[in-house]
Amino acid sequence: MRMPKALSLILLLGLSACSGGDKFTISANTNNGDTGSSTGASVSGSISNGPEKIINGLPLDSTISPQIVRIDLTYNDGTAGICSGTAITSEVVLTAAHCFPAEVIGATVTSALATTKVESVIIHPAYTVSLELNAIFNDVALVSVPGANLPSLSILASIPVTVDSPLIAYGYGLNENGEAGKLQNAPIGVGAVTPNHIFSTPFDGDNADPCYGDSGGPAILGFTDNNGNFGVGIVGVVSSGTEQGCAKGDITLFTNLQEPGMAEFIALNAPGAVIL
């Protein structure tokens, strides 16, 4: 399997990620596997849904979707990495837990508004990498960026994701030209849904596929409320894939935020987050 969709870069020049001193810790427990069917969730907010890309996605002006942020990582061996994330409060960013291994010594979050140093990271206590099951479980983290004053999106927990759901993925990862660091989005087909994961339909070379650097980015679902108002919310977080190099046949696994334990984790550690 190809595991995380984070992107690592060799530092040839100084990077504007933060310098050493920050310590990130991971607490991992066991998980019961990936079976069963998902139950719903709901959300509110406003974000651009532009056309395709990521690999075969569409470049997007970050000022249009300022809730989607880039996370620049600095490792203790002098290399750097990129992940993506979504502001769920003005000072908390939701991303993937695997973006913050013990080797990370510093990070910054860059939005359309500013770059802010990461103060702390809370990893889901049951974060687990399973080589046997070819998946990462509870792959979420909450990144604290005091003073960032970010616009935010809600978690959608009341409208179930199904194979017919029109999801949009966002991220700063690699495109089909091997370039990373610029916001892109793309429609993503849903192949299957379990309590732990949302699985994309396979990448066929022509449709879109989240790739390295898109880790932690959101899967967004639009909805119309009882008053006829349109809204959007986060239903998944880019976690891992099945093919090396984001090759044809790749299936992206999104952490399913509609699992009740996810809402509890987020509500406990990001009290200002809206979960609908």
N, C-alpha and C positions, 0 to 999 in steps of 0.2 A: 504494500500500500504506500501511497505518498501521504505522509502525515500532515503536519501543520502547513498552513498557507501564509506563514510569516515570510518576510524577505530579509535575508542577511546581505550586507554589503561590506566590502573591504574599505576601510578608511584610508584614502589616498591624501585627502586634505582634511583640515579640521571640520568637524560637523557641529552644527548648532544644537546638538542634543546636550543635555546637562552633563556636568562633570561628575566625578565620582562622589561617593559618600552615601547615596541613597541605597537602602537595602530592601530587596523584595523577597518575600518568603512564600513558599507554596505548601499548603497542607492538603494532602490527598488521602481520600478514603476509598473503599471498594464501592463498586456499582453493580447493579443487578442485571446489566446487559441491555440490549436494545430490542425490546419486544413490545407488542401491544399497539393500540391506536391512540392518537392524540385527542385531547379535549381542548376546547377553544380559549380565546382571549380577545380583548378589544382595545382600541387606541384612539388618540386624537392628535392633531398637529397639522403642520403644513410643510410640504417639501416638494421639490421639483421631481417629476417622473421621467424626464427626457428620454430619448431613444437608447439604442444599444451601446455597449462596450464594456470593458474590463479586459478579457480577451474577447475580441469582437464586441466590445461595449462602446459607449459614446463618451468622449471627454466632456466634462461638465464644469462650468464656472462654480468654484466653491462658494462664491457669494450667493448663489441661488439656493444652495443647500448647506447653510453654515452649521447645521447640527452635526454633519458628518466631518470627522476630524482625522488628521494624520498623526500618528504616534511615532516619533523618532526615538530609537533605542540605542544606548551605548553599552557595549559589552566589556568585560574586564580584560579581554585580549586585544583591545584597540579596534575592533570591528564595530560595525553599526548595523542596524536593522530598521525595517519599517513595518508597522501594522496600521490598521484602520480602527475606527471606533465611532461611537455615537454619544453625544451629550444627552443624558437623561435628567440632569438637573443643571443649574448654571455652573456647578463646580464638580460634577461627577460625570465621567465618561465610561460607558459600557464597552468592553472589548473582550478578546479571548484570553483565557488564563495562560495558554501556552506562549503568548507573547512575552511573558515575564518569567523566564527561568532564573535560576539563582545567579547566572552569569551576568545578568543585567545590573549595571551599577548606576544608571541614570536614564532619564527619559524626559521628553517634552511633548506637549500636545499643541498642534498647530491647527487653528481654524481659519476661516476667512477673516477673522477679526484680529487675532494676535497669536503669539507663541507663548505658552505658559509652562513653567517647570512643574513636573509631576512631584507631588509631595509624598504620596503613599499609594499602595495598591492592595486591594483586598481580593484574594483568590477564593473562589468557591471552595468550601471545605471538603467537598467530595470530588474535586477535580481528579480525574484518573485517565491515564493513557493505557489503552488495552490493545496490545499487538495481536492478541488472540482473536479479538472481535473486530480488528481493523477500524478502530474508532477512538475518539477522545470523548469522555463523558464529563458533563458539567463544566464545559470549557468556557467559563465566563470569569471576568474580573472587573472590578470597579476601581477606576483610576481617579484619585483625588487631585484636583487642580484649583486650589484656593485662589480666588480673585479673578478667575478666567471670565466670568460673566457670559457664559455660553447660552445661546438659544437651544432649547431642548425638544426632544420628541418623547412621546409616551410609549409604554409597553402595551401591546394589544393582546389581551388575554381572554376576551369574551367572544371573539369570532373565530371559530376553528379554521386552521389551515387544512385544505384538502388538495387533492391532485388537480383540482380545477382552479386553485387560487392563483391570481395574477401577481406574483411577487416581483419586486424590483430589488436587485442587489446593488450596493454602493461600496466603493473602496478606492484606495490609492495604490493598488498593486500593479503588477506587470500587465501591459497590454500585448497585443499580438506582435508588436515591434520590439518587445523586450525592454520597454521603457516603464519606469515606475515613478511614483511620487505625485501624480496628478489625479484629481478626483475623476472617477468614471462611474457610470451606472449602466444597468442592462436588465431586461426582463429575464427571469429565470423560471423555467418550467419545474413543476413539482412532480417527482417520480413516486415518492412514498413519504408517509409521515408516521413517526412513532413517538412515544412520550419523550424520548431523549433527543431525537433528531428529525430534521426535515431534510430529505434527500432530493437533490436536483435531478432532472432528467439528464441522461448522458450527453456529454459534449461531442458533437459530430463534426466539428471543424468550422461550421457555419453559424451555429448559435453561440450564445455567450457562455463564458466559464470564469468564475472567480479564480484568481491565481495567487502566486506568492506576493505578499504585501497586502492582500485583501483580508487576511486574517483579522477577525474582530469587527469587520464591517457588518452593517445590518442587512437583513432581509426585511423589506417593508411591504406591508399590505394595506391597500386602500379600502375604504368602506364608506357607506352612506348611513347616517343615523336615522332615527325615527322621524326626525324633522326635515329630512332630505338634505342635510348638510354633509359635505364630503370631508373625510378626515383620513389620516394615515397613522400607522403605528408599527413598532418594531415587533416582529414575531420570531426572528432568528438571528444568530450571530455566526459569521463564517468561521468554520473550525478546521476541517481537513478535507483531503481529496483522495481519490483512489488510484490516480495515475501520475507517475513521475513527470515533471515538466509540463503539467496541465495538458497532456496529450489527448488525442481523440479517445473517447470512451470514458474520460474523467467524470466522476460523479462527486459533486461537492456535498459535504455534510455540514449543515447548519445546526448549531445547538438550538433546541426547541425551547423558546422562552415561555411557551404556554403550559409547560409542566408546572404544577402548583408549587413545587419546591423552589423553582426559579423565582417566582413572584415573591415568595417568602424571603429568599436571600436578598433580593433587590430591595424590598420594602424595609428590611432590617438595617441594611448597610447604606442605603441611599434614601433616607426618609422623605426627601422632597420629590422623588420620582413619582410620576403619575402612572398607575396601572389600571387600565379600564377593562 
